[in-house]
Amino acid sequence: MTSIRSYGSSPSALLLAGLLAAVVVTSCSDSSADPNGGNAVGSVEGEVIGPTGDGVSGATLTLSTSGASARTTNSGSDGAFSFSQVSVGQWTVAIDPPSGWVLASGEPQQRGVTVTAGGTSQVSFQLDPVQGEGSLAGVVLHDGWGVGEVELELRGPEDVVVTITSSGDGQFDSGSLADGTWELEITPPDWFELAPGEAAVQTLTISGTRLEREISLSPVTAQETFEIEALGSMEFSPSSATVAPGTRVRWINETSLDHTVTPEGHSAWEEGTLTNAGDVFEVVLNNPGEYPYLCVPHQAGGMTGQVTVQP
């Protein structure tokens, strides 16, 4: 009789069969399985931006949820970041701004996201540059007089733009500025131009202190002269005049009487005196406004006048 050898129940056969089954199971599993143990996964992507919309690099982003290990990454040079192989469910993305940056006003430190199978959840954060204790302040002058309505534009780190305008007395103050290199562009009003040697665009360095600047302007080259006569009839002629900015106003004494050209309620000029016939007093008026004046010796007789400067 021929004997038949059976392999089905031997220990080696059982071991081989188990190994083959394990290989089959492994090869059929989902290759995108969640590293935290889930099977359905998606991804989280986003960006970190500054006030002008440009990306901010170096921010630390942390992805977390209950029962899973937290994961971290950093925003790239374009501000983008991503997390792949994230299991389906509710997650939280928190941000730690890089040095020199803070969360923008009203911006939360973390945001919740819902991850769906095969989907990509989007999240973003906005930051602002840290404002240092430095500032730019000063005055815009012409012949010692303050000049208003001068626009000063400051362009600083991360393309931050600050625009300020000089007040009527020429003063300006930028308020707090971040430390770093800033570019100052000066735009005078129509009736003024930059004085010789004064650059329209200047580079400044802000380093935690108040930087003082004095900016000099000159009237535009085309300057007109307007004459007003001080008459023996105790009046100015004309008593009311309207001129353009940058006009040279000239008072001429047509009598042998003493007269003054005294500003009333303003300081656009210091008091002028006309002692003798033919004496002249003149002033250049650059800023729009109304400039009343009077003759002190003959004020009671109504010897007053006004010059109005209109753009």
C-alpha positions in Angstrom: 0.0 0.0 0.0 1.2 3.5 -0.9 1.4 5.8 2.1 0.1 9.4 1.9 1.9 12.2 3.9 -0.3 15.0 5.2 1.1 18.6 5.7 -2.2 20.3 6.8 -1.7 19.8 10.5 2.1 20.2 10.9 3.4 23.2 13.0 5.5 24.5 10.1 2.6 24.5 7.7 0.4 26.4 10.1 3.2 29.0 10.6 3.6 29.5 6.8 -0.1 30.0 6.3 -0.2 32.6 9.0 2.6 34.6 7.5 1.0 34.5 4.1 -2.3 35.8 5.6 -0.5 38.7 7.3 1.1 39.7 4.0 -2.3 39.6 2.2 -3.9 41.7 4.9 -1.1 44.3 5.0 -1.1 44.7 1.2 -4.8 45.4 1.2 -4.8 48.0 4.0 -5.4 51.8 3.3 -2.0 53.4 2.6 -3.3 56.8 3.7 -4.2 55.6 7.2 -4.0 58.2 9.9 -0.8 57.9 12.0 -2.9 58.3 15.1 -4.8 55.1 14.4 -7.8 56.2 12.2 -8.5 55.1 8.7 -10.3 58.2 7.1 -8.0 61.2 6.7 -7.8 64.6 5.2 -5.5 67.6 5.4 -5.2 71.1 6.8 -3.7 74.0 4.9 -3.5 77.7 5.4 -1.4 80.9 5.4 0.0 83.5 7.8 -0.2 87.1 6.3 0.8 90.6 7.3 -1.3 93.8 7.1 -0.6 94.2 3.4 -1.5 90.6 2.5 2.1 89.4 2.1 3.1 86.1 3.7 4.9 86.0 7.0 7.4 83.3 7.5 8.6 81.6 10.7 5.3 81.4 12.5 4.8 78.1 14.5 1.5 76.4 13.9 0.3 73.6 16.3 -2.4 71.1 15.3 -4.2 69.4 18.1 -7.3 67.5 19.2 -8.4 65.4 22.2 -6.8 61.9 22.3 -4.2 62.5 19.6 -0.6 63.7 19.6 -0.1 67.4 18.8 1.8 68.2 15.6 3.7 71.4 14.7 5.0 73.1 11.6 6.3 76.5 10.5 5.0 78.9 7.9 7.2 79.1 4.8 8.7 82.1 3.0 5.3 82.8 1.4 3.5 82.3 4.7 1.9 79.0 3.7 1.8 75.9 6.0 0.1 72.5 5.8 -0.6 69.3 7.8 -1.2 66.0 5.8 -2.7 62.7 7.0 -5.0 64.2 9.5 -7.8 62.0 10.8 -11.4 63.0 10.3 -12.9 65.2 13.1 -12.6 68.4 15.0 -9.1 69.9 15.3 -7.6 73.2 16.6 -4.8 75.1 14.9 -2.9 77.5 17.2 -0.3 80.1 16.1 2.8 81.4 17.8 3.9 84.5 15.9 7.6 84.9 15.0 9.8 87.5 16.5 8.8 91.0 15.6 5.1 90.1 15.0 1.9 90.0 17.0 -1.6 88.9 16.3 -3.6 91.6 14.4 -6.3 93.4 16.4 -9.2 91.0 17.0 -7.4 88.0 15.6 -7.8 84.8 17.7 -4.7 82.9 18.8 -6.3 79.6 17.7 -9.0 78.5 15.2 -11.1 75.3 15.0 -11.2 73.3 11.8 -13.3 70.3 10.7 -11.4 67.7 8.7 -13.3 65.5 6.3 -12.3 62.3 4.5 -10.1 63.2 1.5 -10.8 66.9 2.0 -8.6 69.9 2.7 -9.6 72.3 5.5 -8.4 75.9 5.2 -7.3 78.3 8.0 -5.4 81.5 8.1 -4.0 84.1 10.5 -3.2 87.8 10.2 -0.3 89.4 12.0 0.9 93.0 12.5 4.5 94.1 13.0 5.5 94.9 16.6 5.3 98.6 17.1 8.4 99.9 18.9 8.9 102.9 21.0 10.5 104.9 18.2 8.8 107.7 16.3 9.4 110.5 13.8 8.5 114.1 14.8 9.5 117.6 13.7 8.4 120.7 11.9 8.1 121.9 8.3 9.3 125.5 7.9 9.7 128.4 5.5 11.7 131.3 6.7 11.0 130.3 10.3 7.3 130.0 9.8 5.5 126.7 10.1 3.9 125.3 6.9 0.8 123.2 7.1 -0.8 120.6 4.7 2.5 118.9 3.9 2.0 115.2 3.4 4.6 112.9 4.7 4.5 109.2 3.8 6.5 106.7 5.7 7.2 103.2 4.3 8.7 100.8 6.7 9.4 97.1 7.5 7.1 94.6 5.9 5.7 97.3 3.6 3.9 99.1 6.4 2.8 102.6 5.3 2.1 105.5 7.7 0.8 108.8 6.3 0.8 112.0 8.3 0.1 115.7 7.5 1.7 118.7 9.1 -0.6 120.9 11.1 -1.1 124.7 10.6 2.1 125.5 12.6 4.1 122.9 10.6 4.3 120.3 13.4 4.1 116.6 12.7 4.3 113.4 14.7 4.2 109.8 13.4 3.3 108.1 16.7 4.9 104.8 17.5 6.9 103.1 14.7 8.5 99.7 14.5 12.3 99.7 14.7 14.0 99.4 11.3 14.7 101.3 8.1 12.0 103.6 6.9 11.6 105.7 3.7 10.2 109.2 4.1 8.5 110.9 1.0 7.7 114.6 1.3 4.9 116.1 -0.8 4.5 119.9 -0.3 1.2 121.7 -1.1 0.9 123.2 -4.5 2.2 126.7 -3.5 5.5 125.3 -2.1 8.4 123.3 -3.2 11.3 121.7 -1.4 14.1 124.0 -0.5 17.5 123.5 -2.2 19.2 120.5 -0.7 16.0 119.0 0.7 15.5 115.6 -0.8 11.9 114.5 -1.7 12.7 110.9 -0.5 14.8 110.3 2.5 16.0 107.1 4.3 15.6 107.1 8.1 16.5 104.6 10.8 14.1 104.1 13.7 15.8 102.5 16.7 13.5 102.9 19.8 13.9 106.6 20.2 12.2 109.8 19.0 13.8 111.0 15.8 13.6 114.8 15.2 13.5 116.2 11.7 13.2 119.8 10.4 12.0 120.1 6.8 12.6 123.3 4.8 10.3 124.5 2.0 10.4 127.5 -0.4 7.5 129.2 -2.2 7.0 128.3 -5.8 9.2 130.4 -8.1 6.3 132.2 -9.7 5.6 134.7 -7.0 3.2 137.7 -7.4 3.2 141.0 -5.5 0.1 142.7 -4.2 0.3 146.3 -3.0 -1.8 148.0 -0.4 -1.6 151.7 0.3 -1.8 153.3 3.7 -3.6 156.6 3.0 -3.9 159.9 4.8 -7.6 159.3 5.1 -6.8 156.8 7.8 -7.6 153.7 5.7 -5.9 150.9 3.8 -6.6 150.7 0.1 -7.9 148.2 -0.7 -9.0 147.3 2.8 -9.9 143.8 1.7 -7.7 141.7 -0.7 -7.7 138.1 -1.9 -4.5 136.6 -3.1 -3.0 133.2 -4.1 -0.7 131.3 -1.8 2.9 132.5 -2.1 1.9 136.1 -2.9 4.1 138.9 -1.6 1.8 141.5 0.0 3.4 144.9 0.2 2.0 147.9 2.2 3.2 151.4 1.2 2.9 154.5 3.3 1.4 157.2 1.0 1.5 159.9 3.8 3.8 161.4 6.4 1.7 159.9 9.2 2.9 157.0 11.3 1.0 153.7 10.5 1.4 150.1 11.6 0.4 146.8 9.9 -0.4 144.9 13.1 -1.8 141.3 12.8 -5.1 140.8 14.6 -5.6 137.4 16.1 -2.9 135.5 14.3 0.9 135.4 14.0 1.5 135.2 10.3 3.8 138.2 10.6 5.2 140.5 13.2 4.0 144.0 13.4 5.2 146.2 10.6 5.8 150.0 10.9 5.4 152.7 8.3 6.9 155.8 9.8 7.6 158.0 6.8 6.1 158.6 3.4 7.3 155.9 1.0 8.1 153.3 3.7 7.3 149.8 2.7 6.4 146.7 4.7 6.0 143.4 3.0 5.3 139.7 3.9 4.9 136.5 1.9 1.7 134.7 2.7 1.8 131.0 1.9 -0.9 129.3 3.9 -4.6 129.6 2.9 -6.7 131.5 5.5 -7.9 134.9 6.6 -5.4 137.5 7.9 -7.0 140.6 9.5 -4.8 143.5 10.5 -5.1 147.0 11.8 -3.2 150.3 12.3 -2.7 150.8 16.0 -2.5 154.7 16.0 -5.7 154.9 13.9 -7.6 151.8 15.0 -10.3 153.9 16.6 -10.9 155.6 13.3 -11.5 152.3 11.6 -8.2 151.8 9.9 -8.3 148.0 9.5 -7.9 145.5 6.7 -7.8 141.9 5.8 -5.9 139.7 3.4 -7.5 136.4 2.4 -5.3 133.7 0.9 -7.1 131.1 -1.2 -5.6 128.0 -2.9 
